[in-house]
Amino acid sequence: MPLQQGSARMRQRTVLLVGIAVLLAALVLAVVLASLLTHGTHEASPKMLKWKDRGTTKNLQEVILGRCYNYITAQHPELGDKDCLKIWESLKDAFIYKNPCNITPEDYQPLMELASHPIPCNKSLFWSKTGDLAHRYTKSNQNFLTLEDTLLGYMADKVSWCGDPSAPGINYESCPKRSECESNPGSVFWKTASKMFAEAACGVVQVMLNGSVEAGAFRSSSIFGSIEVFNLDPDKVSEVHIWLMQDIGGPQSESCSGHSIQRLITILEERNFKIICEDNYRPVQLLQCVHNPDHTDCRLCTNST
């Protein structure tokens, strides 16, 4: 009997040791597999999507915050209650870790609410294909504001951004062009901001168009032609002044009697706006003449009969 009991205990101990060895081997295998899976996931993680336009502006956060603080402290201290940190966070939340072809106006709604501010009546200046001239004019004449002269436009002017589903969630290498997808972060931002800018306009509004563009000064596909003109409020806007500017010495492709301008006038009249169109609005033309003062278009006096 003692011998049988000893053999039984030995078998139990052997079974127990084998069980422990199997358990340890299973744990080691699990750790190895987990390590391999983690390594494999890292190696196989999706790469940044590649697009045709420039990537997110380097140091975007610092650029946006710097512009925001400059705008509300140095340029417009009456807006000093704006929270630039919250504005940056709302911009970042609109696109980070998102597919840059699936952005919606709703993504930017918190940003629009945080950064919007009143636009004084008679000061709104819209433009199409005249961006450089329009901005030179508002810098020299504080009586007018383009979208880029508002807080939203000032922060975003000439910078780019887009997200990506992969870490770190921001694509600094490339962003989609409008031709690649309509719902990209830049296009959706400017369309949403332009809509809000047009809705805020009141009194007399100005529109600066390019009379040297061969395809026509007014284009239905432009942001002005597709968004801003249809979001002006006839109950708030009393008149629309069209300034049709031709390049100094450049082609004179269209005047106020031109085909595309007449199409614009028809659209505005159907929405019950009063319209005034002026070829080569003189105050703006004088600004053009700074770069070409000797051209015949820049003579202060003209012969009259």
C-alpha positions, 0 to 999 in steps of 0.5 A: 500500500505505501508503495502504491500511494507513493506511485499515485503521488508521483503521478499527480506531481508529474501531471501537475508539473506537466500542466504548469509547463503547458500553461507557461508555454501557452503564456509565452506563446501568447506574449510572442503572438501579441508582440508579433501582432503589434509589430505587424499592425505597426508595419501594416498600418495605413500610410498617409493618403497622397494628394496633388495639392500642398500639405498642411502648413508647417506649424499650423497651430502657431500660425493660426494662434499668432494671427488670431492674437494679432487680429484681436489685440493689435488690429481689432481690440474690440474683439478682445473677448474672442478665445483664440485657443478655443478657435484653434481647437475648433478648427483642428477638430473640424479636420483632424483624423478625418478623410479629407474628402468627407468634410461637411459645413457642419464640421466647421459650424463651431468654428464659425460661431466662435470666430464670427463678428459683426460686419459694419454696413456699407463695408462688405467688398466681394471679389472674383479673380481680383484678389490681389487688387481687392486686398491692396485696396482694403489695406489702403482704404479702411472703409471696406472689408473683404472676407480675408479682412475678417478674423476667419479669413485673416487666420486662414488666408494662404494657409492649408490644412487637411487630416488623415485617418492615420496617426498623427491625424494631420497630413503635412505632405499633401492635401486634395485639390478641388478637382480631386474632391469637392468636399476637401477641408479648404473648399468647404471652409471657404464656402462656409465662411463666404456664405456667412460673410454674404449673409452678414452684409448690409447697406451698400455692398461692393463687388470687384470683378476682372474685366480682363478675363477672357472667359468673362468677368462673372462666372457662375462656378466661382464662390461669388457666383455660386454662393455669395450672390445667392446669400445676400439678403435683399432685406438688408442690402440696399444696393450692389455696386459692381466695379469692373476692373481691367488690367492696366494695358491689359486686354479689355475683355468685358465692360459693364455691358458685357454678356456675363455682367448682364447675366449677373445683373439679371440675377441681382434684379430678380432678387430685387437688388438695385445695381450700379456697374462702373467700368474701371472704378477710378479709386481702384484704378489709381491703385493699379497705376502705382505700378504703371504710372506712365501708362495712358490709362493712368493719366489724370486728365483726358482730352475731351471735345 
